[in-house]
Amino acid sequence: MNKEIREKIIEVCNEKIAKKGDNVGLSFYAFFKNKNDNPKLLLEVATWWIETHKLDHFEKAVKIKKMITENK
């Protein structure tokens, strides 16, 4: 994934954790607008989430943030 989407994922995770605590879960859809204007990037993130890492639909934001920051 490119730097821009990685930064967006970290930003969203930080926002969710700040609002709802360390136990908050999210799906990869949280990183995109309701109207998907970049289907290629959505598919890339979905592939990373589902095929590469075999994650559940909802995962803890702290887990996703850690995965993104450790695998630059």
C-alpha positions as CSV (number, residue, x, y, z in Angstrom):
1,M,0.0,0.0,0.0
2,N,1.2,3.5,-0.7
3,K,2.3,6.0,1.9
4,E,-0.9,8.1,1.6
5,I,-3.3,5.2,2.5
6,R,-1.0,4.0,5.3
7,E,-1.1,7.5,6.8
8,K,-4.9,7.6,6.4
9,I,-5.3,4.2,8.1
10,I,-3.1,5.4,11.1
11,E,-5.1,8.6,11.3
12,V,-8.5,6.8,11.3
13,C,-7.2,4.3,13.9
14,N,-6.0,7.1,16.1
15,E,-9.3,9.0,15.8
16,K,-11.4,5.8,16.6
17,I,-9.1,4.9,19.6
18,A,-9.3,8.5,20.9
19,K,-13.1,8.6,20.7
20,K,-13.9,5.0,21.8
21,G,-10.9,3.5,23.5
22,D,-8.4,0.7,22.8
23,N,-11.2,-1.9,22.4
24,V,-12.8,-0.2,19.4
25,G,-13.1,-2.3,16.2
26,L,-13.3,-1.2,12.6
27,S,-13.5,-2.6,9.1
28,F,-11.4,-1.6,6.1
29,Y,-14.3,0.4,4.9
30,A,-13.6,2.9,7.6
31,F,-10.7,4.3,5.6
32,F,-12.9,5.3,2.6
33,K,-15.7,7.7,1.9
34,N,-19.2,6.4,1.6
35,K,-19.0,7.1,-2.2
36,N,-16.0,5.1,-3.3
37,D,-14.1,7.3,-5.7
38,N,-11.0,5.0,-5.8
39,P,-12.1,1.4,-6.3
40,K,-8.6,0.2,-7.2
41,L,-7.3,1.4,-3.8
42,L,-10.3,-0.1,-2.0
43,L,-9.5,-3.4,-3.6
44,E,-5.8,-3.1,-2.6
45,V,-6.7,-2.5,1.0
46,A,-9.3,-5.2,1.0
47,T,-6.8,-7.7,-0.5
48,W,-4.3,-6.7,2.2
49,W,-7.0,-7.2,4.9
50,I,-8.7,-10.3,3.7
51,E,-6.3,-12.3,1.6
52,T,-2.9,-11.3,2.9
53,H,-3.6,-11.2,6.6
54,K,-6.9,-13.2,6.8
55,L,-8.4,-10.7,9.1
56,D,-12.1,-10.7,10.3
57,H,-14.5,-8.1,9.0
58,F,-14.0,-6.1,12.2
59,E,-10.7,-5.9,13.9
60,K,-9.3,-3.8,16.8
61,A,-8.0,-0.5,15.7
62,V,-4.9,-0.9,17.8
63,K,-4.1,-4.1,16.0
64,I,-4.5,-2.6,12.6
65,K,-2.4,0.5,13.6
66,K,0.3,-1.8,14.9
67,M,0.4,-3.9,11.7
68,I,0.6,-0.8,9.5
69,T,3.3,0.9,11.5
70,E,5.5,-2.2,11.9
71,N,5.4,-3.1,8.2
72,K,6.4,0.1,6.5
